[in-house]
Amino acid sequence: MSFFVDTSVWSLALRRDAPESGPEVRALIQAIEGGATLITTGLVLQELLQGFSGPKARRQILDRFSAVPFLTPDRDDHVRGRVEESLSARRRSNRTDRCTAGGVVHPHDLMMLTADNDVIRIAAHSPLKVWSGQS
């Protein structure tokens, strides 16, 4: 199985004080240990680099992401992401990262690993496949 791991899960997993041991982080660890393919976008990497400070954190993030394949969203991915995001009846925001992720995940048949409740709500009204403990 191939996973698109969003910023919410990576940021929990990479915390230096005490990595979150929530189900999404455990799923990420199991995916890595099980040899699953992890996919990301430049936007996720950028958000992580902006969210963690200092040269040591930057090096660690860049090292960890050096082997993670990148998908580059194209025009259709961006348009599709906006449409899928708008399908949510309980939409709370139009954040670009959520829209772009939604546009990339579905057409590439990826399972999204997220801890973001807004993304989970969007998935309930779209064809996005979002990991849950039952996935």
N, C-alpha and C positions, 0 to 999 in steps of 0.2 A: 504494500500500500504506500502511496505517496501522500505526504502531508504538507500543507501550507501552514506554517507556524507563525502566528501573528505576533505583533509587538507585545501584546499583553502577556503572553506566555513566556516569551524570551526574557522580558524584563523581570518577571518573577523568578525564573530559573537562574538568571545571572546576578541576582542581588548578592552583594558580598557579605552583608551582615548576617543574614540567615536565609539562604534560598528557601523560597516557599515550598512547602511539601504538599501542596494541593493536588487534586486529581489531574489537572492539566499538566502540571510539571512532571508528575509520575508517568503520565502517558508519553510525554516528550522523552523522558529517560528510557522508557520501554521501547519506544520507536527507534531511538538511537542504538540501543543495545541489540535490538532485533534486526538491525540493518535496513530499516525503512528509509525510503528516500525523503529527504526534507528539502523543501523548495522555499525560496524567499524572493523578495523584490528589493530593489534599491531603497524604496521608501521605508521598509522595515529596518534595514541597516542604518539608514539616516536617523530614524527616530531613536534607535538604541544609542547611537553615537551622541546624539543631542541630549539624551536622558541620563547618561552616565558621565561623570566628570573625571578628569585627570588622565595623564598619558598612560598609566598602567591599565586602567579600564579600557581605554581606546585600543591598546595593543591586544588585550585579551579578547575583545569583541572581534577585532579584525582577524585574529588568529582563528577563533572559533568559526567565523563565517568564511574563511578562505576555501573550505571544501564544500560549502553549501551552494548548490546551483541556483542561479538567478533566472527568474522569468522577467522579461521586460514587457510591461503592459503596452499593447498597441492601441490604436484609436478605438477599435471595437471593444476592447476590454474596458476602457474608460467609459464609453457610452453604456455598455451593458451593466457596469457597476452602478451607474447612476439610476438606471431603470430598476435593477434589483433592489437597491436601497429604497427606492420610492414605493416598492411593493409593501413595505412594512406599515401596517396600520398604526403601529405605536411608535413610529419614527421619532427620535428625539434630537437627532442632529444630522448634518450632512457632511461629516468629517471625510476629508479626501481619502485618508488611509482606509477607512471602512469601505468606501465606494470602490476604490481601486482593487482592494483585496477581493471583494465580491465579484468583480468583473474578471479577475484572473482565475479564481478557484474553480468555478463551475465549468468553463469550457475545457479546462485541462484535466478534468475529472480528479481533482484533488480533494482530500478531506481536510477541512480547516480545523486546526487546533487553536482554540481561543478561550480566553477567560473574560471576554468582553460581552456583557449581557446585551448590549445593543446589537451586536453582530448575531447573537443567538436569536434575538427577536426577529431580526431581518430574515434569518434563515427559515424561520417558521412560515414565512410568506413568500419564499422563493425556492429555486431548485438547489441552493447551496447545501452541500453536505458538511455538517458541523459535527465534530467529535463530541460524543457524550460518553459517560461511563458504560453505556450499553452498546456503543459503536463497535 
